[in-house]
Amino acid sequence: MEKALTLYELNSLVAELIDAAMPQSYWVEAEVSEARESRGHLYLELIEKDERTNTPIARASAKCWRTSWSLIGAHFERVAGVKLRAGLQIMVQVHARFHAQYGFSWIVDDINPEYTMGDMARKRHEIIARLKAEGVFDLQKELHLSLFAQRIAVISSASAAGYGDFCNQLHGNEYGLTFQTELFGAIMQGEQVEQSIIAALNEINEREEEFDCVVIIRGGGATADLSGFDTLVLAENVANFPLPIITGIGHERDESILDMVAHTRAKTPTAAAAFLIEHLASTLHRIEQAQVAIHRAMERKIQREKMRLQQLSTHIPILFSMVKNREEARLDDYWHALLQRTRLHLQQQRMNIELLSGKIAPAIERKLMAERHRLQLVAQRVDAVNPERMLRLGYSLTYKNGHIVRNANELKVGDEITTRLETGSVTSVVKK
């Protein structure tokens, strides 16, 4: 019987065989399922998925030691524009290493950032194409931003410098305009961006009538952190949101998919604040112009009334003189008293007209502002439940005998129903 090997001896033998059989490095395409750093080293879990079922068909662990990762990681992030994270497709150069104590692993020698850039561009294009196919890509652009947009729901990190810049710009505006802002805290970088922003949007949606618009701001982060704003689920939530959404999350050259589907894209948080200020200032200017026009119209009306009263007052002495020549002395006293009362009455009416002229214009102005604001809110709510809009989103309407069917229990076998789609309609017969 041969002498048994120790485990160390066996592992050392395996290590020698692997070194001899696989001495070179290999370029491998794989998806990152997990990426974590510890003490400067990078630890990866790599997978390959079946293209049809999307289930993993191969797995492997890989390591990149600190001395290599400090160079490879910086270069990858600078060129690809993203941090290495789960979900990315990468092309990685590895060599085999079997350690007698720690077992087998692939050691990372290099990562090709251009490969990841190409894959990200492909996914980005696919997301945009899908949003357009669903008919939601431009939905936000169809919303009308209220002329009196002052109640702002802000989605941002409370500690972000961009949030402070936004508030300072908005509340310290040169026009002295008043805004009401409420912060809905969210994580604005990393893998939790999508879930965090969607949770904030859901919270705002429950209080929709309390706000005129939503502002999503970030500011101060690295370009590599913008990848969280390029997801399909987040884009769909923003595109279908009932209030206009303004973004200020990137830098001048960077435009995320979230920016594309939003109502308005500003380059920075301060630019988003400037947009809201100028929008409300424009409304104020229009009101001031209307106020001036109303004042001028009232002044012309009052002037015409004054002239008419003056003409009328000149006729009274003539009438008095004619009566005086015809009537007795007692009638003279009567008409004199009547003339005095008439003059006093005219004086009082002039004073009333001048007093009313100072009150009418402000009252009209306030009424106009309130009615415009109310009509804008009503129009937005009507548009949100417009059946034509729901049809564009892929929903359908089913009719029986010209009436909408809301419950399947209303139908029985043999009934003929008509289903209305965005384009055209289909007639069907109920079988069961």
C-alpha positions as CSV (number, residue, x, y, z in Angstrom):
1,M,0.0,0.0,0.0
2,E,1.4,3.4,-1.0
3,K,2.1,6.0,1.6
4,A,-0.8,8.5,1.9
5,L,-0.3,12.1,1.0
6,T,-0.9,14.9,3.4
7,L,-3.5,17.5,2.4
8,Y,-0.8,20.1,2.0
9,E,1.2,17.8,-0.2
10,L,-1.9,17.0,-2.3
11,N,-2.8,20.7,-2.7
12,S,0.8,21.5,-3.6
13,L,0.7,18.9,-6.3
14,V,-2.5,20.4,-7.7
15,A,-0.9,23.9,-7.6
16,E,2.1,22.6,-9.6
17,L,-0.2,21.0,-12.2
18,I,-2.3,24.1,-12.6
19,D,0.9,26.3,-12.9
20,A,2.2,24.0,-15.5
21,A,-1.0,23.5,-17.5
22,M,-2.3,27.1,-17.4
23,P,0.8,29.4,-17.1
24,Q,-0.7,32.3,-19.1
25,S,-3.6,34.8,-18.5
26,Y,-7.0,34.7,-20.1
27,W,-9.5,37.4,-21.1
28,V,-13.0,36.4,-19.9
29,E,-16.4,38.0,-20.4
30,A,-18.7,37.7,-17.4
31,E,-21.3,39.6,-15.3
32,V,-20.4,40.8,-11.8
33,S,-22.9,39.4,-9.3
34,E,-21.0,40.7,-6.3
35,A,-18.1,43.2,-5.8
36,R,-16.7,44.2,-2.5
37,E,-13.5,45.8,-1.3
38,S,-11.7,44.9,1.9
39,R,-8.4,46.4,3.1
40,G,-7.8,47.7,-0.4
41,H,-8.3,44.3,-2.1
42,L,-11.2,43.6,-4.5
43,Y,-13.2,40.4,-4.3
44,L,-15.5,39.5,-7.2
45,E,-18.2,36.9,-7.8
46,L,-18.6,36.3,-11.5
47,I,-21.5,34.6,-13.3
48,E,-22.6,33.7,-16.9
49,K,-26.3,33.5,-17.6
50,D,-28.2,31.6,-20.3
51,E,-29.4,34.0,-22.9
52,R,-32.9,32.4,-23.2
53,T,-33.7,31.7,-19.5
54,N,-31.5,34.2,-17.8
55,T,-30.4,31.6,-15.3
56,P,-26.7,31.3,-14.2
57,I,-24.8,28.5,-16.0
58,A,-21.4,29.2,-14.6
59,R,-19.9,30.8,-11.5
60,A,-16.4,31.8,-10.3
61,S,-14.6,33.8,-7.7
62,A,-11.8,36.3,-8.5
63,K,-9.5,38.5,-6.5
64,C,-7.6,41.6,-7.3
65,W,-4.8,42.4,-4.8
66,R,-4.4,45.9,-3.4
67,T,-1.3,46.8,-5.4
68,S,-3.0,46.0,-8.7
69,W,-6.5,47.2,-7.8
70,S,-5.3,50.7,-6.9
71,L,-4.3,51.2,-10.5
72,I,-6.9,49.0,-12.3
73,G,-9.9,50.4,-10.3
74,A,-8.9,54.1,-10.8
75,H,-8.4,53.6,-14.6
76,F,-11.7,51.6,-14.9
77,E,-13.8,54.3,-13.1
78,R,-12.1,57.1,-15.0
79,V,-12.7,55.6,-18.5
80,A,-16.0,53.8,-18.0
81,G,-17.5,56.5,-15.9
82,V,-18.9,54.0,-13.3
83,K,-17.7,52.2,-10.3
84,L,-17.3,48.4,-10.6
85,R,-20.5,47.0,-9.1
86,A,-23.0,44.2,-9.3
87,G,-24.9,44.0,-12.6
88,L,-22.1,45.2,-14.9
89,Q,-20.8,43.2,-17.8
90,I,-17.0,43.2,-17.7
91,M,-14.1,41.8,-19.7
92,V,-11.5,40.8,-17.2
93,Q,-8.0,39.3,-17.6
94,V,-7.2,36.6,-15.1
95,H,-4.7,33.8,-14.4
96,A,-5.3,30.6,-12.4
97,R,-3.8,30.3,-8.9
98,F,-4.2,27.4,-6.5
99,H,-2.9,28.0,-3.0
100,A,-2.2,25.0,-0.7
101,Q,-3.9,26.8,2.2
102,Y,-6.7,28.8,0.6
103,G,-7.6,26.7,-2.4
104,F,-8.3,27.8,-6.0
105,S,-9.1,31.4,-7.3
106,W,-8.8,33.5,-10.4
107,I,-6.4,36.4,-9.9
108,V,-7.3,39.6,-11.8
109,D,-4.5,41.1,-13.9
110,D,-6.6,43.8,-15.8
111,I,-10.1,44.9,-16.6
112,N,-11.1,46.4,-20.0
113,P,-13.3,49.5,-19.3
114,E,-14.2,50.0,-23.0
115,Y,-16.0,46.7,-23.0
116,T,-18.2,47.8,-20.1
117,M,-18.8,51.2,-21.7
118,G,-20.1,49.4,-24.8
119,D,-22.4,47.2,-22.8
120,M,-23.7,50.1,-20.8
121,A,-24.4,52.1,-24.0
122,R,-26.3,49.1,-25.4
123,K,-28.4,48.8,-22.2
124,R,-29.1,52.5,-22.2
125,H,-30.2,52.4,-25.8
126,E,-32.5,49.4,-25.0
127,I,-34.1,51.2,-22.1
128,I,-34.8,54.4,-24.1
129,A,-36.3,52.3,-26.9
130,R,-38.5,50.4,-24.5
131,L,-39.8,53.6,-22.9
132,K,-40.7,55.0,-26.3
133,A,-42.4,51.8,-27.3
134,E,-44.4,51.9,-24.1
135,G,-45.5,55.5,-25.0
136,V,-44.2,57.0,-21.7
137,F,-41.0,58.6,-22.8
138,D,-42.6,62.0,-23.4
139,L,-45.5,61.9,-20.9
140,Q,-43.8,64.3,-18.4
141,K,-43.4,66.9,-21.3
142,E,-47.2,66.9,-21.7
143,L,-47.8,68.0,-18.2
144,H,-48.3,71.8,-17.5
145,L,-46.3,73.4,-14.8
146,S,-48.6,75.7,-12.8
147,L,-48.1,79.4,-13.4
148,F,-48.1,79.7,-9.6
149,A,-45.6,76.8,-8.9
150,Q,-44.6,77.6,-5.3
151,R,-45.2,74.4,-3.4
152,I,-42.1,72.3,-4.1
153,A,-41.5,68.6,-3.1
154,V,-37.7,68.1,-3.0
155,I,-36.1,64.6,-3.3
156,S,-32.5,64.8,-2.2
157,S,-30.1,63.8,0.6
158,A,-30.5,66.2,3.5
159,S,-26.7,66.4,3.9
160,A,-26.0,67.0,0.2
161,A,-24.3,70.3,-0.6
162,G,-26.6,70.6,-3.7
163,Y,-29.7,70.6,-1.5
164,G,-28.4,73.5,0.6
165,D,-27.4,75.4,-2.6
166,F,-30.9,74.8,-4.0
167,C,-32.7,76.1,-0.9
168,N,-30.4,79.2,-0.6
169,Q,-30.9,80.1,-4.2
170,L,-34.7,79.6,-4.1
171,H,-35.5,81.4,-0.8
172,G,-33.0,84.2,-1.3
173,N,-34.3,85.2,-4.8
174,E,-33.9,88.8,-5.9
175,Y,-37.7,89.2,-6.5
176,G,-38.7,88.4,-2.9
177,L,-40.9,85.6,-4.1
178,T,-42.1,83.1,-1.6
179,F,-41.7,79.3,-2.0
180,Q,-42.7,76.4,0.3
181,T,-40.4,73.4,0.1
182,E,-40.6,70.0,1.8
183,L,-37.7,67.5,1.7
184,F,-38.2,63.8,1.0
185,G,-34.9,62.3,1.9
186,A,-33.4,59.7,-0.4
187,I,-30.0,58.1,-1.1
188,M,-28.6,59.7,-4.2
189,Q,-25.6,57.5,-5.0
190,G,-24.8,53.8,-4.9
191,E,-26.9,50.8,-5.6
192,Q,-29.9,52.0,-3.5
193,V,-30.6,55.1,-5.6
194,E,-33.5,53.5,-7.6
195,Q,-35.4,52.1,-4.6
196,S,-34.9,55.2,-2.5
197,I,-36.1,57.7,-5.1
198,I,-39.1,55.5,-6.0
199,A,-40.1,55.3,-2.3
200,A,-39.9,59.1,-2.0
201,L,-42.1,59.5,-5.2
202,N,-44.7,57.1,-3.7
203,E,-44.8,59.2,-0.5
204,I,-45.3,62.4,-2.5
205,N,-47.9,60.8,-4.7
206,E,-50.1,60.1,-1.6
207,R,-50.1,63.9,-1.0
208,E,-50.2,65.0,-4.6
209,E,-52.6,67.9,-4.1
210,E,-50.3,69.5,-1.6
211,F,-47.6,70.2,-4.3
212,D,-47.2,71.9,-7.6
213,C,-44.1,70.0,-8.8
214,V,-41.2,67.7,-7.7
215,V,-37.5,68.5,-7.8
216,I,-34.9,65.7,-7.8
217,I,-31.4,67.2,-7.0
218,R,-28.1,65.6,-6.3
219,G,-25.0,67.8,-6.9
220,G,-21.5,67.3,-5.6
221,G,-21.1,63.6,-6.5
222,A,-18.8,61.9,-8.9
223,T,-19.8,61.2,-12.5
224,A,-19.4,57.5,-11.8
225,D,-22.4,57.7,-9.3
226,L,-24.8,58.7,-12.1
227,S,-25.4,55.1,-13.2
228,G,-28.2,54.7,-10.6
229,F,-30.3,57.2,-12.6
230,D,-30.2,55.1,-15.8
231,T,-32.5,52.3,-14.7
232,L,-35.8,51.3,-16.5
233,V,-37.9,51.0,-13.4
234,L,-36.9,54.5,-12.1
235,A,-37.5,56.0,-15.5
236,E,-41.0,54.4,-15.8
237,N,-42.0,55.8,-12.3
238,V,-40.8,59.3,-13.2
239,A,-42.4,59.2,-16.7
240,N,-45.8,58.2,-15.2
241,F,-45.8,60.6,-12.2
242,P,-48.8,63.0,-12.2
243,L,-46.8,66.1,-11.2
244,P,-44.1,67.8,-13.3
245,I,-40.6,66.6,-12.3
246,I,-37.6,68.9,-12.5
247,T,-34.1,67.3,-12.3
248,G,-30.8,68.8,-11.3
249,I,-28.7,65.7,-10.7
250,G,-25.7,65.8,-13.0
251,H,-23.1,68.0,-14.5
252,E,-23.1,70.1,-17.6
253,R,-22.0,67.2,-19.9
254,D,-23.9,64.4,-18.3
255,E,-27.5,63.5,-19.1
256,S,-29.1,60.5,-17.5
257,I,-32.2,58.7,-18.7
258,L,-34.0,60.2,-15.7
259,D,-33.1,63.7,-17.2
260,M,-34.5,62.6,-20.5
261,V,-37.9,61.6,-19.3
262,A,-38.4,64.4,-16.7
263,H,-40.5,67.5,-17.5
264,T,-37.5,69.8,-17.2
265,R,-33.8,69.1,-16.9
266,A,-31.5,71.6,-15.2
267,K,-27.8,71.1,-15.1
268,T,-27.3,71.7,-11.4
269,P,-29.5,72.2,-8.2
270,T,-28.9,75.9,-8.4
271,A,-30.0,75.9,-12.0
272,A,-33.2,74.1,-11.0
273,A,-33.9,76.8,-8.4
274,A,-33.2,79.5,-11.0
275,F,-35.7,77.9,-13.4
276,L,-38.5,77.9,-10.7
277,I,-37.7,81.5,-9.8
278,E,-37.8,82.8,-13.4
279,H,-41.0,80.8,-14.0
280,L,-42.8,82.4,-11.1
281,A,-41.3,85.9,-11.8
282,S,-42.7,85.6,-15.3
283,T,-46.2,85.0,-13.9
284,L,-45.7,88.0,-11.5
285,H,-44.8,90.2,-14.5
286,R,-47.9,89.1,-16.4
287,I,-50.1,89.9,-13.3
288,E,-48.5,93.3,-13.0
289,Q,-49.1,94.1,-16.6
290,A,-52.8,93.1,-16.2
291,Q,-53.0,95.2,-13.0
292,V,-51.8,98.3,-14.9
293,A,-54.2,97.7,-17.7
294,I,-57.1,97.3,-15.3
295,H,-56.1,100.5,-13.4
296,R,-56.0,102.4,-16.7
297,A,-59.4,101.2,-17.8
298,M,-60.9,102.1,-14.4
299,E,-59.3,105.6,-14.5
300,R,-60.8,106.2,-18.0
301,K,-64.2,105.0,-16.8
302,I,-64.1,107.2,-13.7
303,Q,-63.0,110.2,-15.8
304,R,-66.0,109.7,-18.1
305,E,-68.4,109.5,-15.2
306,K,-66.9,112.7,-13.7
307,M,-67.4,114.6,-17.0
308,R,-71.0,113.3,-17.2
309,L,-71.8,114.5,-13.6
310,Q,-70.2,117.9,-14.3
311,Q,-72.4,118.3,-17.4
312,L,-75.4,117.4,-15.4
313,S,-74.5,119.9,-12.6
314,T,-74.4,122.7,-15.1
315,H,-78.0,122.1,-16.2
316,I,-79.4,122.4,-12.7
317,P,-78.8,126.2,-12.2
318,I,-80.4,126.8,-15.6
319,L,-83.4,124.9,-14.6
320,F,-83.5,126.7,-11.3
321,S,-83.4,130.1,-13.1
322,M,-86.3,129.1,-15.4
323,V,-88.5,128.0,-12.5
324,K,-87.6,131.1,-10.5
325,N,-88.9,133.3,-13.2
326,R,-92.2,131.5,-13.3
327,E,-92.9,130.6,-9.7
328,E,-93.5,132.5,-6.6
329,A,-91.0,133.3,-3.8
330,R,-91.9,130.2,-1.8
331,L,-90.9,128.0,-4.8
332,D,-87.6,129.9,-4.9
333,D,-86.6,128.6,-1.4
334,Y,-87.7,125.1,-2.4
335,W,-85.5,124.9,-5.5
336,H,-82.6,126.5,-3.7
337,A,-82.7,123.7,-1.1
338,L,-83.0,121.1,-3.8
339,L,-79.9,122.5,-5.6
340,Q,-77.9,122.3,-2.4
341,R,-78.9,118.7,-1.8
342,T,-78.1,117.8,-5.4
343,R,-74.7,119.3,-5.1
344,L,-74.0,117.5,-1.9
345,H,-75.2,114.2,-3.4
346,L,-72.9,114.7,-6.4
347,Q,-70.0,115.5,-4.1
348,Q,-70.7,112.3,-2.2
349,Q,-70.9,110.2,-5.3
350,R,-67.6,111.5,-6.6
351,M,-66.0,110.5,-3.3
352,N,-67.6,107.0,-3.5
353,I,-66.3,106.6,-7.0
354,E,-62.7,107.5,-6.1
355,L,-62.8,105.2,-3.1
356,L,-64.2,102.3,-5.1
357,S,-61.5,102.8,-7.8
358,G,-58.8,102.1,-5.2
359,K,-60.5,98.8,-4.1
360,I,-61.7,97.3,-7.4
361,A,-58.4,96.7,-9.0
362,P,-56.8,94.8,-6.1
363,A,-59.9,92.7,-5.7
364,I,-60.0,91.8,-9.4
365,E,-56.3,90.9,-9.3
366,R,-56.8,88.5,-6.4
367,K,-59.9,87.0,-8.0
368,L,-58.0,86.5,-11.3
369,M,-55.0,84.8,-9.6
370,A,-57.2,82.5,-7.5
371,E,-59.4,81.4,-10.6
372,R,-56.3,80.8,-12.8
373,H,-54.7,78.7,-10.2
374,R,-57.9,76.7,-9.6
375,L,-58.4,76.1,-13.3
376,Q,-54.9,74.9,-13.8
377,L,-55.3,72.4,-11.0
378,V,-58.6,71.2,-12.4
379,A,-57.1,70.9,-15.9
380,Q,-54.2,68.7,-14.6
381,R,-56.5,66.4,-12.7
382,V,-58.8,66.0,-15.7
383,D,-55.8,65.2,-17.9
384,A,-54.6,62.6,-15.4
385,V,-57.8,60.6,-15.7
386,N,-58.3,61.2,-19.4
387,P,-59.3,57.9,-21.0
388,E,-57.3,58.7,-24.1
389,R,-54.2,59.1,-22.0
390,M,-54.8,55.7,-20.4
391,L,-55.2,54.1,-23.8
392,R,-51.8,55.5,-24.9
393,L,-50.3,53.8,-21.8
394,G,-51.5,50.4,-23.0
395,Y,-54.8,50.1,-21.1
396,S,-58.0,49.2,-22.9
397,L,-61.8,49.7,-22.4
398,T,-64.4,47.0,-22.8
399,Y,-68.0,47.7,-23.8
400,K,-71.2,45.6,-23.9
401,N,-74.2,47.1,-25.7
402,G,-72.4,50.5,-25.6
403,H,-71.8,50.5,-21.8
404,I,-68.4,50.0,-20.1
405,V,-67.9,46.6,-18.4
406,R,-66.4,47.1,-14.9
407,N,-67.1,43.6,-13.5
408,A,-66.7,40.2,-15.2
409,N,-69.9,39.0,-13.4
410,E,-71.8,41.3,-15.8
411,L,-71.0,39.0,-18.7
412,K,-72.4,35.6,-19.6
413,V,-71.5,33.0,-22.2
414,G,-72.4,34.2,-25.7
415,D,-72.3,37.9,-24.9
416,E,-70.7,40.0,-27.6
417,I,-68.2,42.6,-26.3
418,T,-66.1,45.3,-27.9
419,T,-62.6,46.1,-26.6
420,R,-61.3,49.6,-27.5
421,L,-57.5,50.1,-27.8
422,E,-55.4,53.2,-28.5
423,T,-55.8,52.4,-32.2
424,G,-58.9,50.6,-33.3
425,S,-61.1,48.1,-31.5
426,V,-61.7,44.4,-31.3
427,T,-65.1,42.5,-31.1
428,S,-65.1,39.3,-29.1
429,V,-67.7,36.6,-27.9
430,V,-67.6,35.4,-24.3
431,K,-67.0,31.6,-24.1
432,K,-66.6,31.0,-20.4
